[in-house]
């Protein structure tokens, strides 16, 4: 099934993006608003390229309005995510994105009428439990810091974006929907550019243009993941697509452990036995959940 392949590819790509995000926010960028600005600009450029090469299918004014709303929520999701990555280990932050399937489950049931067998619901909940466990530092004592609550907001915004995307895919091809949503981010970007542009100039002066280049390349890769997940959503249920992409934390954990052991100057996280064991248990739960929903 193609949607499974595209969902997993999106998860793998985003794991690379997440790892680079943490490096950028640790080494170069003080304010999370900077990568959000660059992400928004790249999204607009990508939309223009799609329009010139492929063109857009016709959408009603109401659906264009929904695409704008989806774009705004995508920017909000990104902003909350970058704030969380700035203050916490990326291998603990990323799994919390996959509280998103719970929100998607509810929204898709109410607005899209998506109903599944009990086994698939169990799979979604296992993925969510795994995400919560992997973000905790102690199996017996769960604690939720500021990063956790930022990721709750981020996951909520992502769920709204995903459900609106699925709705819009009933009216146009995935290229059109992908592009309209990216164009919709311009409204959210207006205040962000007003607040963050002086900081962007300051960072370029301090570290050089390479910072913008690395962030731009990384966020371009991020949009490839978004395109893949849009394709998967076009051919399957949005609840299942978002749940399956929850294997992303496994890839993030793998990258982080490798970098922490062999390249600690690039990225260093806690990799003690108890920490890795807890994360491993969480990843196993996620794999079981992913198997149940496919």
Secondary structure by P-SEA (a helix, b strand, c coil): caaaaaaaaaaaaaaaaaaaaaaaaaccccccaaaaaaaaaaaaaaaaaaaaccccccccaaaaaaaaaaaaaaaaaaaaaaaaaacccccccccccccaaaaaaaaaaacccccccaaaaaaaaaaaaaaaaaacccccbbbbcaaaaaaaaaaaaaaaaaaaaaaaaacccaaaaaaaaaaaccccaaaaaaacaaaaaaaaaaccaaaaaaaaaaaaaaaaaaaaaaaaaacccaaaaaaaacaaaaaaaaaaaaaaacccccccccccaaaaaaaaaaaaaaaaaaaaac
